Amino acid sequence: MILSIRKSILDLSRRFPASRLTSCSLYHATNEPIYGFEPGTEQRLALDAKLKEYNSKVFEVPIVVGDEEIRTKNVRYQVKPFDHGSQLTKFYSADSESLLKAIESSQKAFRAWDATPLEKRAEIFIRAAELIRGKYRADILAATMLGQSKTIIQAEIDAACELSDFYAFNAQWALEAQKWSPISVGKCVNSLVWRGFEGFWAAIAPFNFTAISGHLAGAPALMGNVVLWKPSTTAILSSYITFQILREAGLPPGVINFVPSEGPVFGETITKSPHLAGINFTGSAKTFENVWKEVANNIGTYKSFPRLIGECGGKNFHFIHPSASNIKHIVNSTIRSAFEYSGQKCSACSRIYVPESKWNAIRDGLVAAVKQMKVGSPLEYDTFMTTVIDRKAFTKIKSYLDAAKSSSHLTIVTGGNCDDSKGFYIEPTIIQTKDPLDRLMQEELFGPVLTAYVYKDHEASAVLQLIDTTTSYALTGSVFADDENAIKEASEQLRHSAGNFYVNDKSTGSVVSQQPFGGSRKSGTNDKAGSPFYILRFANLLAVKTQTEPTNDWSYPYMRISPKKV
């Protein structure tokens, strides 16, 4: 389908100037289906081969500025989180000199890229989506599984489906946006010119989604901007493969510069540059606050006011109403939300509110599921949950668990053990708290820890207020109820407690173009990735008015003086 659409774009572009193309008739994106990877299938055999290949060597990843590969003296290694003694990637950390060179490269590339018709830019990202879905699917899955410790299904949902969906739907939405034009009245013609921002965008990416990393850099580039892409140092290989796919798809050198670097070095360099046009960020709220402060401190330096976009995580909830009757559904939904990818999703459920009448059944169901769950290597295909990403994350989460073991108001229901002898393994852990304001109910752990608060059934309405005010985050949340009035009440009371709200479903699993993603409060700027609104944040519009008749008089009729009567 993508091949035929791309051919139609090429054919039309030969027949008509780019500005005359009717954008929304050209391309209709669809969500990429998720493969099951059953034994013996073509997809499974291809992935097996790539995993064997990628697991047998250490890849070298350079800094890429324009068309130049740079290797600094600061050599780093990306290890496999499930086997931290095994190196996956040797890479180089960009110093301030390399970053300044990347900024210079981006500025050289800007004019030509900005002048490239949107249809041509969209074609590149449509082609990239096609390459991810086909030719390089097994490569990007293998890199994500090995480097970020994802199971097959988690890597498939992320690196193959979501990343290609972002590129495909962003292209469609950008093209459709051109459909709207200003009203032309009388003897004037009004139009819009779609431009990139003068200067460069900085894309600061997290480790947990290959899709987010590629999207943070790709979205501004699609709209005519140039980008410095800082991938996470624990997701180097999958990000580099994505970068190579974009280049193979036709992205010119210098439009996106691939610059792995240490956070403080990158942040200080970009925020001091007068060319900074915007920052596209996913990570912790604390880091985003620091970036924002540095931009504010240098605001007089910039040629324009930088645009800041941030997604910063959450403390996501499942609220179980006393009317909820399907215990199995609640248990399975919560298990998946809390423990898939070791709780390292921004949307993962980390606090659950359960009525006293349902607690025994829900607790027993959760414990039984955890006991059956295999925690192990992503290379063992019956694994449900693997490791956390690195030693820093392991140490942080372990400190919370150690504190819980000695707390008088916290009870570890199941799990609580950690082992970093080979990989960064933390057991899926469920904790019950007597204090609904315990820090386990407020602070983001980003790991496989679920904390439960059991409330009296008649206190359900009061618990809604508690959920809304307990944390500074507002990313995702779910309500499970059979009573329609209870659902309505929860939806109203929790209106500002989440940017993505689910009814009788888990708090994870947003799909591009189906559930636009993002939260407010300290969860971010809520720009809704996966929607048409997000892509417009990178457009720098020029309004043009063309007058078709001359102005023959500078004065106005009201200024004329009536003749005096005799």
C-alpha positions in Angstrom: 0.0 0.0 0.0 2.7 2.5 0.9 4.6 1.7 -2.3 1.6 2.5 -4.4 0.9 5.7 -2.5 4.5 6.8 -2.8 4.3 6.2 -6.6 1.2 8.3 -6.8 3.0 11.1 -5.0 5.9 10.9 -7.4 3.6 10.8 -10.4 1.6 13.8 -9.3 4.6 15.8 -8.4 5.9 15.4 -12.0 2.6 16.6 -13.4 1.9 19.5 -11.0 3.9 22.0 -8.9 4.1 20.9 -5.3 2.0 23.9 -4.2 -0.9 22.7 -6.3 -1.1 19.2 -4.9 -4.4 18.4 -3.1 -2.8 17.2 0.1 -5.4 15.1 1.8 -6.2 13.0 -1.3 -2.6 11.7 -1.5 -2.1 9.5 1.5 -4.1 7.7 4.0 -2.1 6.1 6.9 -3.1 3.0 8.7 -1.9 1.5 11.9 0.7 -1.3 11.4 -0.7 -4.7 12.5 1.2 -6.4 15.4 2.7 -9.7 14.4 2.4 -12.7 16.8 5.9 -14.2 16.0 4.6 -17.7 16.5 7.3 -20.5 16.1 8.0 -21.3 12.4 6.5 -18.1 11.0 8.5 -16.0 8.6 8.7 -13.1 11.0 10.0 -15.4 13.9 12.7 -17.0 11.7 13.9 -13.6 10.5 14.0 -12.3 14.1 15.8 -15.4 15.4 18.5 -14.8 12.8 19.0 -11.2 13.6 19.1 -11.8 17.4 21.8 -14.4 16.8 23.7 -12.0 14.6 23.3 -8.9 16.9 24.0 -10.9 20.1 27.4 -12.1 18.7 29.2 -8.9 18.2 29.8 -5.3 19.5 28.6 -2.6 17.1 30.4 0.7 16.7 28.2 3.8 16.6 29.8 7.1 15.6 28.6 10.7 16.1 27.2 11.8 12.8 27.3 15.5 11.8 26.2 16.2 8.3 27.9 13.4 6.4 30.9 13.2 8.7 31.4 10.5 11.3 33.1 11.8 14.4 34.8 9.7 17.1 35.8 11.6 20.3 38.1 10.4 23.1 35.1 9.8 25.3 34.3 6.2 24.5 31.2 4.6 26.1 29.5 1.3 25.9 25.9 0.2 25.8 25.5 -3.1 27.7 22.6 -5.6 27.6 20.6 -4.9 30.8 19.8 -8.6 31.2 23.5 -9.5 30.9 25.3 -6.4 31.9 28.7 -8.0 31.5 28.0 -8.2 27.7 28.6 -5.2 25.6 26.2 -4.4 22.7 27.5 -1.1 21.4 30.7 1.0 21.5 29.8 4.6 21.0 31.3 8.1 21.3 30.0 10.9 23.4 29.8 14.2 21.7 31.8 17.0 23.4 30.9 20.7 23.2 33.1 21.1 20.1 31.3 18.3 18.3 27.9 19.8 19.3 28.8 23.2 18.0 29.9 21.6 14.8 26.5 19.9 14.6 24.7 23.2 15.1 26.8 24.7 12.3 26.0 21.7 10.0 22.3 22.1 10.8 22.3 25.8 9.8 24.0 25.0 6.5 21.3 22.4 5.7 18.4 24.5 6.9 17.6 26.7 3.9 17.5 24.0 1.3 15.5 21.7 3.6 13.0 24.4 4.6 12.5 25.1 0.9 11.9 21.5 0.0 8.1 21.0 -0.7 6.3 19.3 2.2 5.2 16.6 -0.2 8.8 15.7 -0.8 9.6 15.7 2.9 6.5 13.5 3.6 7.6 11.1 0.9 10.9 10.5 2.9 9.0 9.7 6.1 6.5 7.4 4.3 9.4 5.6 2.8 11.1 5.3 6.3 7.8 3.8 7.7 7.9 1.3 4.8 11.5 0.3 5.6 10.7 -0.1 9.3 7.7 -2.3 8.6 9.6 -4.4 6.1 13.3 -4.5 5.3 14.6 -3.5 8.7 11.8 -4.8 11.0 13.9 -7.6 12.4 17.0 -5.4 12.8 15.2 -2.7 14.8 13.4 -5.4 16.9 16.7 -7.2 17.7 18.4 -4.0 18.7 15.5 -3.0 21.0 15.3 -6.4 22.6 19.0 -6.6 23.3 19.7 -3.0 24.1 16.6 -2.1 26.0 15.7 -5.5 27.4 12.2 -5.8 25.8 10.3 -8.9 25.1 9.4 -9.7 21.5 5.9 -8.3 21.8 7.0 -5.1 23.6 9.7 -4.5 21.0 7.2 -5.2 18.2 4.6 -2.8 19.5 7.2 -0.1 20.1 10.0 -0.3 17.5 8.1 -1.7 14.5 4.5 -0.6 14.9 4.5 2.7 16.9 7.6 4.2 15.2 6.3 3.5 11.7 2.8 4.7 12.7 4.3 8.0 13.9 6.1 8.6 10.6 3.1 7.5 8.4 0.5 9.4 10.3 2.6 12.5 10.8 3.1 12.6 7.0 -0.7 12.4 6.5 -1.5 15.0 9.0 1.1 17.4 7.7 -0.3 17.0 4.2 -3.9 17.4 5.4 -3.0 20.6 7.3 -2.3 22.3 3.9 -5.9 21.8 3.0 -6.9 24.8 5.1 -6.3 28.2 3.7 -7.3 31.7 4.9 -10.4 33.4 3.5 -9.8 35.6 0.5 -12.2 38.6 0.4 -12.8 41.2 -2.3 -9.8 42.1 -4.3 -7.1 40.3 -2.1 -5.8 36.8 -2.1 -4.7 35.3 1.2 -2.5 32.3 1.7 -0.2 30.5 4.1 3.4 29.4 3.7 4.5 26.5 5.8 8.0 27.1 7.1 10.5 25.5 9.5 11.9 27.5 12.5 15.1 29.4 11.9 17.7 27.8 14.0 17.6 24.2 15.2 15.5 21.9 17.3 17.0 19.7 20.0 15.5 16.2 20.4 16.3 14.8 23.8 15.1 11.2 23.9 14.4 8.5 26.6 15.5 4.9 26.6 12.2 3.2 27.0 10.7 3.6 23.6 12.6 3.4 20.3 9.5 4.9 18.8 9.7 8.0 21.0 13.3 8.5 20.2 12.8 8.4 16.5 9.7 10.5 16.7 11.2 13.3 18.7 13.8 13.9 16.0 11.5 13.0 13.0 8.5 15.2 13.7 10.3 18.6 13.6 12.3 17.5 10.6 9.2 16.5 8.7 7.9 20.1 9.1 11.1 21.7 7.6 13.2 22.0 10.7 16.8 20.9 11.4 17.6 18.8 14.4 20.2 17.8 16.9 19.2 14.3 18.1 20.5 13.2 21.5 19.4 9.6 21.9 19.5 7.9 25.4 22.9 6.3 26.1 21.0 3.1 27.0 19.2 3.0 23.7 22.0 3.9 21.3 21.8 1.0 18.8 18.0 1.1 18.1 18.2 4.9 17.7 21.2 4.7 15.4 19.4 2.1 13.2 16.4 4.5 13.0 18.8 7.3 12.0 20.3 5.1 9.2 16.8 4.2 8.0 15.9 7.9 7.7 19.1 8.5 5.7 18.4 5.5 3.4 14.8 6.9 2.9 16.3 10.1 1.5 16.9 12.4 4.4 19.6 14.8 3.4 22.8 15.1 5.5 22.7 17.8 8.2 18.9 17.8 8.6 19.2 15.5 11.6 22.6 15.3 13.3 23.1 12.2 15.5 24.9 13.3 18.6 24.9 10.9 21.6 26.3 12.9 24.5 26.1 13.4 28.3 23.1 15.3 29.5 24.8 18.3 31.1 27.2 18.8 28.2 24.4 18.7 25.7 22.1 20.9 27.7 24.6 23.6 28.4 25.7 23.7 24.8 22.3 23.9 23.1 20.8 26.4 25.6 23.7 28.8 25.1 23.4 28.8 21.3 21.6 31.8 19.8 20.2 29.4 17.2 18.1 27.3 19.5 14.6 27.2 18.1 12.9 24.5 20.2 13.4 21.5 22.4 11.5 18.3 22.0 11.9 16.3 25.2 10.8 13.1 26.9 12.3 12.3 30.3 12.0 13.1 34.0 10.1 16.2 35.2 13.2 17.3 37.1 15.4 17.2 34.0 12.8 19.1 32.0 12.6 21.8 34.7 16.4 22.2 34.6 16.3 22.5 30.8 13.5 25.1 31.1 15.5 27.1 33.6 18.6 27.1 31.4 16.5 28.4 28.5 15.0 31.1 30.7 18.5 32.1 31.9 19.6 32.6 28.3 16.4 34.0 26.9 18.1 37.2 25.8 20.6 35.2 23.8 18.2 33.7 21.3 17.2 35.0 17.9 13.7 33.8 18.6 11.7 32.5 21.6 12.4 28.7 21.7 9.4 26.5 21.8 9.5 23.8 24.5 7.6 20.5 24.3 8.0 18.0 27.1 6.5 14.6 28.2 7.7 13.8 31.7 6.2 10.6 33.1 3.5 10.0 35.7 2.1 8.3 38.8 -0.7 6.5 37.1 -3.7 5.0 38.8 -6.3 2.3 38.5 -9.4 3.2 40.5 -11.7 0.2 41.2 -15.2 1.1 42.1 -17.3 -1.1 44.3 -19.7 -1.8 41.4 -16.9 -3.4 39.3 -17.7 -7.1 39.0 -15.2 -8.6 36.5 -12.3 -9.4 38.8 -10.4 -11.4 36.2 -10.5 -8.4 33.8 -9.3 -6.0 36.5 -6.5 -8.4 37.5 -5.2 -9.0 34.0 -5.4 -5.4 33.0 -3.5 -4.3 36.1 -0.8 -7.0 35.7 -0.2 -5.8 32.1 -0.2 -2.2 33.0 2.0 -2.4 36.0 4.5 -5.1 34.9 4.9 -5.1 31.1 8.3 -3.8 30.3 9.1 -3.9 34.0 6.9 -0.9 34.7 9.2 1.3 32.6 6.4 2.9 30.6 5.5 6.5 31.3 1.9 5.3 31.5 2.4 2.2 33.7 0.0 1.7 36.6 1.9 2.3 39.9 -1.0 2.9 42.3 -4.3 1.1 42.6 -7.3 2.0 44.8 -9.4 -1.0 45.7 -12.6 -1.2 47.7 -12.5 -3.3 50.8 -15.2 -5.7 49.4 -13.1 -6.5 46.4 -9.6 -6.5 47.9 -9.2 -10.2 48.8 -10.3 -11.4 45.4 -8.2 -8.8 43.5 -5.1 -9.3 45.7 -5.3 -13.1 45.3 -5.6 -12.8 41.6 -2.7 -10.4 41.3 -0.5 -12.6 43.5 -1.4 -15.7 41.5 -0.5 -14.0 38.2 2.8 -12.8 39.6 3.7 -16.3 40.8 3.0 -17.7 37.3 4.9 -14.9 35.5 8.4 -15.7 34.2 11.0 -13.0 34.9 14.0 -13.6 32.7 16.0 -12.8 29.6 14.1 -11.4 26.6 15.9 -14.1 24.5 13.8 -16.7 26.3 10.5 -16.3 24.5 8.3 -17.4 27.4 9.5 -14.4 29.5 6.8 -11.9 30.5 9.0 -9.4 32.3 12.7 -8.7 32.0 15.0 -6.3 33.8 15.1 -2.6 34.5 17.4 -0.6 32.2 20.6 0.0 34.2 22.3 0.1 37.6 21.1 3.6 38.4 17.5 2.5 38.0 18.1 -0.7 39.8 19.7 1.1 42.8 16.9 3.6 43.0 14.1 1.1 43.0 15.9 -1.2 45.4 16.1 1.7 47.9 12.3 2.1 47.8 11.8 -1.7 48.4 14.4 -1.7 51.2 12.5 1.1 52.9 9.2 -0.6 52.5 10.4 -3.7 54.3 11.1 -1.7 57.4 8.0 0.5 57.3 5.2 0.1 59.8 2.4 1.1 57.4 3.6 -0.8 54.3 3.2 -4.5 53.7 4.9 -6.3 50.8 2.2 -8.6 49.4 4.5 -10.3 46.9 7.9 -9.8 45.4 10.3 -7.2 46.8 13.6 -9.0 46.0 16.3 -7.8 43.7 19.3 -9.4 42.0 22.0 -7.6 39.9 24.5 -10.4 39.7 24.0 -10.9 36.0 21.2 -8.5 35.0 19.3 -5.7 36.6 16.4 -7.9 37.9 13.7 -6.7 40.2 10.8 -9.0 41.1 7.4 -7.8 40.2 6.3 -6.3 43.5 2.9 -5.5 45.0 2.8 -3.4 48.2 -0.2 -2.5 50.4 -0.1 0.8 52.2 -2.2 2.0 55.1 -1.2 5.6 54.2 -2.7 6.9 50.9 -0.1 9.7 51.0 2.9 7.5 51.3 5.7 8.5 48.9 5.1 5.2 47.1 1.7 6.7 46.1 3.3 10.0 45.1 6.7 9.5 43.5 7.5 8.0 40.2 9.7 4.8 40.6 9.7 3.7 36.9 9.9 0.1 37.8 7.8 -3.0 38.5 6.3 -1.8 41.8 2.5 -1.5 42.3 1.2 0.0 45.5 -2.4 -0.6 46.6 -4.6 1.4 49.0 -7.7 -0.3 50.3 -10.6 2.0 51.0 -14.0 1.5 52.6 -16.7 1.0 50.0 -18.7 4.0 51.1 -15.7 6.2 50.7 -15.5 5.8 46.9 -16.4 9.4 46.1 -13.8 10.8 48.6 -11.2 8.5 47.1 -11.6 10.3 43.8 -10.6 13.6 45.4 -7.6 11.7 47.0 -6.5 10.4 43.6 -6.7 13.8 42.0 -4.6 15.6 44.7 -2.0 13.0 45.8 0.7 13.5 43.2 1.9 16.3 41.0 1.6 14.2 37.9 -1.4 13.9 35.5 -0.5 11.4 32.7 -2.8 8.3 32.6 -5.5 6.8 34.8 -8.2 4.2 34.6 -11.6 3.7 36.3 -13.2 0.2 36.5 -16.9 0.2 37.2 -20.2 -1.3 36.1 -22.3 1.6 37.4 -22.7 4.3 34.7 -23.2 7.0 37.3 -20.0 6.0 39.0 -18.1 6.2 35.7 -19.7 9.7 35.1 -18.7 10.9 38.5 -15.1 9.6 38.2 -14.8 11.1 34.7 -15.8 14.5 36.1 -13.8 14.4 39.3 -10.7 13.1 37.6 -11.0 15.5 34.6 -7.6 17.1 35.2 -5.8 14.1 36.9 -4.9 12.5 33.5 -4.2 13.4 29.9 -5.2 9.9 28.9 -8.2 8.5 30.7 -9.4 4.9 30.3 -12.8 3.4 31.3 -12.7 -0.3 32.1 -9.2 -0.7 30.5 -5.6 -0.5 31.6 -3.7 2.7 31.8 -1.1 1.7 29.1 -1.2 1.0 25.4 -2.1 4.2 23.6 -2.0 3.8 19.8 -1.0 6.5 17.3 -4.1 8.2 15.9 -6.3 6.2 18.3 -5.4 7.6 21.7 -3.3 10.8 21.3 -0.8 10.7 24.2 0.4 13.3 26.8 -0.4 14.7 30.2 -0.3 18.0 32.0 0.7 19.2 35.4 4.2 17.8 36.0 3.6 15.2 33.4 4.4 17.6 30.6 3.0 20.1 28.1 0.3 17.8 26.8 0.9 18.4 23.2 -0.7 15.0 22.3 1.8 13.0 20.3 -0.1 10.7 17.9 -2.5 13.5 16.8 -2.6 16.2 14.1 -2.2 18.8 16.9 1.2 17.7 17.8 2.8 18.0 14.3 1.5 21.6 14.0 3.8 22.6 17.0 6.7 22.4 14.6 5.2 24.6 11.9 6.3 28.3 11.6 3.6 29.8 9.5 3.9 32.8 7.2 0.6 34.6 6.3 0.7 36.2 2.9 -1.8 38.8 1.6 -1.7 39.7 -2.1 -3.7 42.9 -3.1 -5.0 42.7 -6.7 -6.2 46.4 -7.0 -4.3 49.6 -6.5 -5.1 52.0 -3.6 -6.1 55.2 -5.4 -6.7 57.4 -2.4 -5.0 57.6 1.0 -8.0 59.3 2.6 -11.3 57.8 3.8 -14.9 58.8 2.9 -15.8 59.9 6.4 -13.2 62.7 6.1 -15.1 64.5 3.3 -16.8 67.7 4.3 -20.4 68.2 3.1 -21.0 71.5 1.1 -22.5 74.3 3.1 -26.1 75.2 2.5 -26.9 78.8 1.6 
